[in-house]
Amino acid sequence: MDIKNKKLKAGNENGIIIAILAILLVLVLVIVGTVVVKDNAAVAKFDGGKVTKKEYQVYYEMFSSYLKSYGYDSNSIPEEILLKAAQDKMIVTDAKKAGVKLSKEDKAEVDEIFNNKEYITYFKDNYNFSIDTLKQIYYNDYIIQAYIEKLAAETEDAKIEEYIKSQYAEGETIDMNEYDTSHILFSFTKDDGTTMTDEEKANLKVTAEGVLARAVAGEDFATLAKEYSDDTGTAESDNPGQYKMYMDGNTVQEYSDAVKNMKPGEVNATLVQTAYGYHIIKLNAINENGRVKSETVREQYANTLFDNIVQDKHLDYDLEKFKEYVKSIDANAYSTTTDTTNTTNNTDTTNSTDGQVITVDENGNVVTGE
């Protein structure tokens, strides 16, 4: 269980597609009727490279059903997937220029997957795309992650601080510290997924208060967390119970408020109740300016450096030819009618084609026009 609030920024459709990339390794996929593409002809071009038909077919089969589940209609899905495929190729191109290479360890991990006969049989039985192309996309995914980590590590603290401040209103007080806490959660959710009754919660509170008394008395907090905490994500970590947080609104309010009033080394004297259950909280340390040093925050910043890459590298493709190609690999593509009366005119880049004009707005979304 995660005590962080789950947030999804409205309109950040590219974020959805990027999140789906991890699902490539899960293999819970829906089959799409396709034909084999054997050539390296370009479905789209950009400064310094192209997206081939073979590459696009892999992305399309992998992502199309997931985008449908997110509410995309069949008219928008093909171009959203093309943007994702193009963005990946662009990032890999820049990564290689920056000297980023696939590590031996990462290559071995991918090779192990593709040496698995059951894995390959699964794809051959259910898909028509090139397995070698899929393997290269796996390689590329590792290169992209290595590039993100490189940018995150090398970025100056001042830029990270500026990035953090950009997420707040002007003049708003910003706490740059990292709060190294540990907690033990007694969850209100039962093993069968249902919520406890009031009577059950009262009984749970008695148990939690007993463990709290032991923690306050000085028993090893990590040992108690490993034994009692229902937050398995922290309880089973190398440092059981540890949860590092910031005063950034991403941790439940009751937990944050308790931490604000604690001193390093202190166990909160009372249970803290949240929607998740009862928490026993310990503040291990306050790391000054720790948000700037956070690997997570720095990688988030690195990802923002790719936000405009599709526009900057001038993605170019012929819309009508692209539609014909997509229909050749999925007869159900472009099968819905959409209302274009509210089409946005907020565009950053215009790419000329033989047919319609393809434009990409500031969020990386495709807009078409005459």
Secondary structure per residue as TSV (DSSP state, phi and psi in degrees):
chain	resnum	aa	ss	phi	psi
A	1	M	-	360.0	138.7
A	2	D	-	-108.0	126.2
A	3	I	-	-84.8	0.7
A	4	K	B	-80.3	146.8
A	5	N	-	-69.5	144.1
A	6	K	-	-90.9	119.7
A	7	K	-	-128.3	139.6
A	8	L	-	-131.3	119.3
A	9	K	-	-68.2	127.9
A	10	A	T	-63.6	136.2
A	11	G	T	85.0	-6.4
A	12	N	-	-87.2	69.3
A	13	E	H	-69.4	-33.8
A	14	N	H	-62.7	-32.8
A	15	G	H	-61.7	-35.8
A	16	I	H	-63.2	-45.3
A	17	I	H	-65.9	-41.1
A	18	I	H	-62.5	-40.5
A	19	A	H	-61.9	-34.0
A	20	I	H	-68.0	-21.9
A	21	L	G	-54.9	-35.9
A	22	A	G	-62.7	-24.0
A	23	I	G	-70.7	-15.2
A	24	L	G	-54.2	-31.0
A	25	L	G	-88.1	-4.7
A	26	V	T	-89.4	-33.8
A	27	L	-	70.9	21.2
A	28	V	-	-99.1	85.5
A	29	L	-	-121.8	152.7
A	30	V	-	-102.6	134.3
A	31	I	-	-76.1	137.8
A	32	V	-	-119.7	134.4
A	33	G	-	-66.6	124.5
A	34	T	-	-140.6	170.2
A	35	V	-	-119.5	153.7
A	36	V	-	-74.1	134.8
A	37	V	-	-111.0	121.6
A	38	K	-	-107.8	-7.4
A	39	D	S	-106.6	172.4
A	40	N	-	-105.0	25.8
A	41	A	-	-60.5	146.9
A	42	A	E	-82.2	133.3
A	43	V	E	-92.2	-21.2
A	44	A	E	-158.5	153.7
A	45	K	E	-126.3	156.2
A	46	F	E	-148.9	168.9
A	47	D	T	-59.3	112.9
A	48	G	T	94.7	5.2
A	49	G	E	175.7	-167.8
A	50	K	E	-154.6	163.9
A	51	V	E	-108.2	118.8
A	52	T	E	-82.1	162.9
A	53	K	H	-63.2	-37.2
A	54	K	H	-62.3	-43.0
A	55	E	H	-65.9	-45.4
A	56	Y	H	-62.0	-39.5
A	57	Q	H	-60.2	-40.1
A	58	V	H	-62.1	-49.4
A	59	Y	H	-59.6	-42.0
A	60	Y	H	-64.7	-47.2
A	61	E	H	-65.2	-35.8
A	62	M	H	-71.7	-41.0
A	63	F	H	-101.7	-24.3
A	64	S	H	-59.9	-44.2
A	65	S	H	-66.5	-33.1
A	66	Y	H	-69.4	-40.3
A	67	L	H	-65.6	-35.2
A	68	K	H	-60.8	-39.4
A	69	S	H	-68.3	-21.9
A	70	Y	T	-88.0	2.2
A	71	G	T	97.5	5.5
A	72	Y	-	-71.6	143.2
A	73	D	-	-90.2	169.9
A	74	S	T	-68.1	-18.3
A	75	N	T	-74.5	-31.9
A	76	S	T	-92.4	-26.0
A	77	I	H	-57.9	-48.6
A	78	P	H	-57.7	-42.2
A	79	E	H	-76.1	-32.5
A	80	E	H	-62.2	-41.1
A	81	I	H	-68.5	-37.2
A	82	L	H	-62.6	-40.9
A	83	L	H	-61.4	-40.8
A	84	K	H	-65.2	-46.4
A	85	A	H	-61.4	-42.7
A	86	A	H	-65.8	-43.6
A	87	Q	H	-59.4	-43.4
A	88	D	H	-60.7	-45.6
A	89	K	H	-63.4	-39.5
A	90	M	H	-64.8	-43.3
A	91	I	H	-64.9	-42.1
A	92	V	H	-62.5	-40.3
A	93	T	H	-59.6	-46.5
A	94	D	H	-67.6	-36.5
A	95	A	H	-61.8	-44.5
A	96	K	H	-65.9	-36.3
A	97	K	H	-63.9	-30.9
A	98	A	T	-84.4	3.1
A	99	G	T	87.5	11.7
A	100	V	-	-81.7	129.5
A	101	K	-	-126.6	159.4
A	102	L	-	-69.5	123.4
A	103	S	-	-71.9	158.2
A	104	K	H	-61.3	-37.6
A	105	E	H	-66.0	-44.5
A	106	D	H	-67.0	-40.6
A	107	K	H	-61.3	-42.7
A	108	A	H	-62.9	-37.1
A	109	E	H	-65.5	-43.6
A	110	V	H	-67.2	-43.9
A	111	D	H	-60.1	-36.8
A	112	E	H	-62.5	-39.8
A	113	I	H	-62.2	-46.0
A	114	F	H	-83.8	-2.7
A	115	N	T	-94.3	-1.7
A	116	N	-	-82.3	113.5
A	117	K	H	-63.1	-36.9
A	118	E	H	-65.0	-39.5
A	119	Y	H	-62.3	-49.4
A	120	I	H	-65.8	-40.9
A	121	T	H	-60.7	-40.8
A	122	Y	H	-56.3	-49.1
A	123	F	H	-68.5	-40.1
A	124	K	H	-65.9	-33.3
A	125	D	H	-75.5	-28.4
A	126	N	H	-112.1	-12.6
A	127	Y	-	-136.6	161.2
A	128	N	-	-115.4	4.1
A	129	F	S	-80.6	170.7
A	130	S	-	-74.1	122.6
A	131	I	H	-65.5	-37.1
A	132	D	H	-63.0	-37.4
A	133	T	H	-67.7	-41.1
A	134	L	H	-59.5	-41.6
A	135	K	H	-62.3	-41.0
A	136	Q	H	-65.3	-35.6
A	137	I	H	-65.7	-36.9
A	138	Y	H	-61.1	-47.2
A	139	Y	H	-55.5	-46.2
A	140	N	H	-60.8	-37.9
A	141	D	H	-61.2	-40.2
A	142	Y	H	-68.2	-37.2
A	143	I	H	-64.8	-42.0
A	144	I	H	-60.6	-45.0
A	145	Q	H	-64.4	-39.4
A	146	A	H	-64.8	-36.1
A	147	Y	H	-67.9	-42.2
A	148	I	H	-59.5	-44.8
A	149	E	H	-64.4	-36.8
A	150	K	H	-65.2	-47.4
A	151	L	H	-63.5	-40.2
A	152	A	H	-63.0	-41.0
A	153	A	H	-72.4	-33.5
A	154	E	H	-91.8	-12.6
A	155	T	S	-69.5	135.5
A	156	E	-	-65.1	146.6
A	157	D	H	-55.8	-37.5
A	158	A	H	-60.4	-37.8
A	159	K	H	-70.4	-36.8
A	160	I	H	-66.4	-41.4
A	161	E	H	-62.9	-40.9
A	162	E	H	-63.2	-40.4
A	163	Y	H	-62.1	-44.4
A	164	I	H	-61.8	-46.1
A	165	K	H	-63.9	-29.0
A	166	S	T	-66.1	-15.0
A	167	Q	T	-90.6	2.3
A	168	Y	S	-119.7	158.6
A	169	A	-	-69.9	150.7
A	170	E	T	-59.8	131.5
A	171	G	T	87.1	-6.9
A	172	E	-	-73.4	138.9
A	173	T	-	-70.0	131.0
A	174	I	-	-121.9	126.2
A	175	D	-	-94.6	112.3
A	176	M	-	-89.9	-0.1
A	177	N	-	-76.7	154.9
A	178	E	E	-105.8	132.6
A	179	Y	E	-105.8	110.5
A	180	D	E	-87.0	101.0
A	181	T	E	-114.5	167.8
A	182	S	E	-133.8	149.9
A	183	H	E	-146.9	157.8
A	184	I	E	-122.0	121.0
A	185	L	E	-103.4	131.2
A	186	F	E	-108.9	100.5
A	187	S	E	-76.1	144.3
A	188	F	S	-79.8	-8.8
A	189	T	B	-94.0	127.3
A	190	K	-	-81.3	170.9
A	191	D	T	-60.0	-29.2
A	192	D	T	-86.5	5.5
A	193	G	S	90.0	-5.6
A	194	T	-	-87.8	162.8
A	195	T	B	-90.0	141.8
A	196	M	-	-62.9	150.9
A	197	T	-	-76.4	168.6
A	198	D	H	-59.1	-38.9
A	199	E	H	-64.9	-41.6
A	200	E	H	-66.1	-38.3
A	201	K	H	-64.1	-37.8
A	202	A	H	-64.9	-40.9
A	203	N	H	-66.5	-38.9
A	204	L	H	-63.3	-36.8
A	205	K	H	-63.9	-37.7
A	206	V	H	-61.7	-44.5
A	207	T	H	-63.5	-44.6
A	208	A	H	-62.8	-39.6
A	209	E	H	-66.5	-31.6
A	210	G	H	-66.4	-41.3
A	211	V	H	-70.6	-36.7
A	212	L	H	-59.0	-43.9
A	213	A	H	-60.2	-37.8
A	214	R	H	-68.8	-39.3
A	215	A	H	-66.4	-43.7
A	216	V	H	-63.9	-33.0
A	217	A	T	-74.5	-9.4
A	218	G	T	111.1	5.1
A	219	E	-	-62.6	152.5
A	220	D	-	-59.8	119.5
A	221	F	H	-66.7	-41.1
A	222	A	H	-61.3	-39.3
A	223	T	H	-65.0	-43.5
A	224	L	H	-64.1	-41.0
A	225	A	H	-63.4	-42.6
A	226	K	H	-63.5	-34.3
A	227	E	H	-83.1	-38.0
A	228	Y	H	-112.4	-24.1
A	229	S	-	-70.2	135.1
A	230	D	S	-86.5	-4.4
A	231	D	-	-86.3	86.1
A	232	T	H	-63.5	-27.5
A	233	G	H	-60.9	-36.4
A	234	T	H	-96.2	-33.9
A	235	A	H	-64.3	-31.8
A	236	E	T	-99.0	12.8
A	237	S	S	-80.8	175.2
A	238	D	S	-63.0	-29.8
A	239	N	S	-119.7	84.5
A	240	P	T	-49.7	128.0
A	241	G	T	92.2	-15.3
A	242	Q	E	-67.1	135.0
A	243	Y	E	-144.5	109.8
A	244	K	E	-90.6	134.2
A	245	M	E	-141.7	168.6
A	246	Y	-	-129.7	158.5
A	247	M	S	-85.7	67.6
A	248	D	S	-121.8	8.6
A	249	G	S	86.0	1.1
A	250	N	-	-97.4	-0.1
A	251	T	B	-113.2	143.6
A	252	V	-	-52.9	142.5
A	253	Q	H	-59.4	-42.7
A	254	E	H	-62.0	-37.8
A	255	Y	H	-67.2	-47.5
A	256	S	H	-60.8	-43.6
A	257	D	H	-61.8	-38.5
A	258	A	H	-65.8	-44.0
A	259	V	H	-64.0	-36.7
A	260	K	H	-57.7	-30.0
A	261	N	T	-101.1	14.6
A	262	M	-	-108.6	159.7
A	263	K	-	-108.6	150.2
A	264	P	T	-53.8	133.8
A	265	G	T	90.5	-6.6
A	266	E	-	-92.7	141.9
A	267	V	B	-99.5	129.5
A	268	N	-	-58.7	132.6
A	269	A	S	-69.5	-20.1
A	270	T	S	-126.1	160.6
A	271	L	-	-66.8	147.0
A	272	V	E	-110.3	120.7
A	273	Q	E	-97.3	130.0
A	274	T	E	-127.9	-177.1
A	275	A	T	-64.3	-19.9
A	276	Y	T	-83.8	-28.3
A	277	G	E	150.3	-156.1
A	278	Y	E	-95.9	134.5
A	279	H	E	-116.6	136.8
A	280	I	E	-101.7	124.0
A	281	I	E	-120.1	137.0
A	282	K	E	-125.2	135.0
A	283	L	E	-97.1	110.0
A	284	N	E	-76.9	-45.5
A	285	A	E	-165.4	159.1
A	286	I	E	-114.1	114.3
A	287	N	E	-94.4	108.3
A	288	E	T	-60.3	131.0
A	289	N	T	60.1	26.4
A	290	G	H	-67.3	-25.1
A	291	R	H	-62.1	-36.3
A	292	V	H	-67.2	-29.6
A	293	K	H	-87.9	-11.3
A	294	S	-	-61.5	127.2
A	295	E	H	-61.5	-38.5
A	296	T	H	-63.3	-47.9
A	297	V	H	-63.5	-41.2
A	298	R	H	-67.2	-35.9
A	299	E	H	-72.2	-33.5
A	300	Q	H	-61.4	-42.5
A	301	Y	H	-62.4	-44.7
A	302	A	H	-58.4	-39.0
A	303	N	H	-63.3	-33.0
A	304	T	H	-67.1	-22.4
A	305	L	T	-67.1	-16.1
A	306	F	T	-97.3	-1.3
A	307	D	T	-57.6	-38.5
A	308	N	T	-105.3	14.2
A	309	I	H	-65.6	-33.4
A	310	V	H	-64.5	-41.1
A	311	Q	H	-70.8	-43.2
A	312	D	H	-63.0	-33.7
A	313	K	T	-97.6	10.3
A	314	H	T	55.2	64.3
A	315	L	-	-60.0	131.4
A	316	D	B	-138.0	129.7
A	317	Y	-	-158.6	154.5
A	318	D	-	-87.9	118.6
A	319	L	H	-62.7	-45.5
A	320	E	H	-66.1	-42.4
A	321	K	H	-65.7	-37.0
A	322	F	H	-63.7	-43.7
A	323	K	H	-61.2	-42.9
A	324	E	H	-60.3	-42.0
A	325	Y	H	-64.4	-46.2
A	326	V	H	-61.5	-41.0
A	327	K	H	-64.4	-27.9
A	328	S	H	-71.6	-22.9
A	329	I	H	-103.7	-13.7
A	330	D	-	-151.6	104.6
A	331	A	T	-64.6	-19.0
A	332	N	T	-88.4	-3.2
A	333	A	T	-66.8	149.0
A	334	Y	T	55.6	39.5
A	335	S	-	-96.1	-4.2
A	336	T	S	-110.5	157.5
A	337	T	-	-101.8	127.8
A	338	T	-	-113.2	152.8
A	339	D	-	-85.5	115.8
A	340	T	-	-97.6	8.2
A	341	T	T	-67.2	-22.2
A	342	N	T	-106.1	22.0
A	343	T	-	-58.7	130.9
A	344	T	-	-74.3	148.2
A	345	N	-	-108.0	8.0
A	346	N	-	-83.0	90.7
A	347	T	E	-125.5	150.1
A	348	D	E	-107.9	-30.6
A	349	T	E	-137.1	137.8
A	350	T	E	-121.1	129.3
A	351	N	E	-116.9	119.5
A	352	S	-	-72.8	143.4
A	353	T	-	-136.6	173.8
A	354	D	S	-71.4	-23.3
A	355	G	S	-111.2	-110.1
A	356	Q	S	-78.6	171.1
A	357	V	E	-92.0	132.8
A	358	I	E	-104.4	126.3
A	359	T	E	-126.0	152.9
A	360	V	E	-123.6	121.5
A	361	D	E	-82.7	-176.4
A	362	E	T	-66.7	-17.3
A	363	N	T	-95.5	4.9
A	364	G	S	82.3	14.4
A	365	N	-	-92.5	143.0
A	366	V	E	-78.7	134.8
A	367	V	E	-125.5	132.5
A	368	T	E	-111.6	152.8
A	369	G	E	-160.9	175.8
A	370	E	-	-77.4	360.0
